[in-house]
Amino acid sequence: MEHKHRSPDLTKIRNNLAQVREEISKYQGYLAAGTDHTVGLRGDGTVVVAIGGKYAGVHDVSDWRDIVAISTSNHHIFGLRGDGTVVATKGRYYEDKYYESPEYSDVFGWRDIVAISTNEHYVVGLMGVGRVVATGPGSWVGRDEDIPNWRDVFGWRDIVAISVGFDSIVGLRGDGRVVSTRSIYKSTVGTVNWRDIVAISAGKAHTVGLRGDGTVVAVGSNYGGACDVSDWRDIVAISVGDSHTVGLRSNGTVVAIGYNHDGCCDVSDWCDIVAIFADAYSTFGLKRNGTVVVAGVYNAGQRDTKNWRDIGPFYGAYHYDVSLEQSIIKRVSQISHKQQVYFAGLCAIRSLPLLCAEKDAYIREFIIEQGKLWQ
């Protein structure tokens, strides 16, 4: 009997990857980095910064509250509030001198913002209606040529995601196509031909897109092999630096390729990662437990993230531990098959304004009581 080769069920693969992307989507926007600092967003809406040397006093975010996403350039940190408004640090260092930066003051008037992205020259905001706003100084400091005009994004429509590269702005449309501004480094040439894109990331000289089937496409400079991603599979998130590309697999491991500056691509031993962020010469990973791992990084102060905790989303007033839920599910399933009762009770417990330790004890007590009722 002739056995026909069974091709993989592509629909099932796509659906499974979509579920993972939806699961990790709540962890996005909690990490950002510039060349001298790293920024982390806690689930309670406050922000922490790892920074060293002369820049230590520049990025004061101690009074920020209700932040739901962050983005940073080398000189400014921007925070998106839960009400759709934006906050920003006000100064920067250039050639060892501190400057106030009034050119970014327009962001304080933005409303209905759902995502932000920035580089050295401008900050871009995505509105809930799919339109894009931008502001910035409009020219490169210390250079003769002008940057591509960020005002080009004002005509974009139906945008669901944005990414700002070194000299470009890339937008993902709801139909899976990509729009972009002109890039002096030609980092976006060819993106107009992409289809079925679900995520984008723009770097200094290359741009990367994630397809719905978990494969990855890249255009621009292939310095160090940063665009050699055609054999990647099972990818659910992407991020690019100056000359390296990072991908998050659905199993929580990470792959990286490109110029391995200071070890920024040494991520093969990472696991349980739910979000990634690539800076110029560094790679950051957010673990499910709210801690951060780092590869590369040439600024010592930027690496001081080892004591960070609770980076990532909270559920109500506490950080939700997925491993705890899995353990609870296992124990409850051994008691009874009526797990719908358990889930209803657990959802109610999640909404209680208790600290994590108190809530864990409350959950255990709930399981015991439910076990008695189900016997």
Secondary structure, DSSP 8 states (H G I E B T S, - for coil): ---------HHHHHHHHHHHHHHHHTTTTSEEE-SSEEEEEBTTS-EEEEE-GGGTTT---TT--SEEEEEE-SS-EEEEETTS-EEE--EEEETTEEEE-GGGGGGGG--SEEEEEE-SS-EEEEETTS-EEEES--S-TT-SS----GGGGGG--SEEEEEE-SS-EEEEETTS-EEE---TT-TTTTGGG--SEEEEEE-SSEEEEEETTS-EEEEE--GGGTT--TT--SEEEEEE-SSEEEEEETTS-EEEEE--GGGTT--TT--SEEEEEEETTEEEEEETTS-EEEEE-S-GGGG--TT---BS--BTTB---HHHHHHHHHHHHHH-S-HHHHHHHHHHHHTS---HHHHHHHHHHHHHHHHHHH-
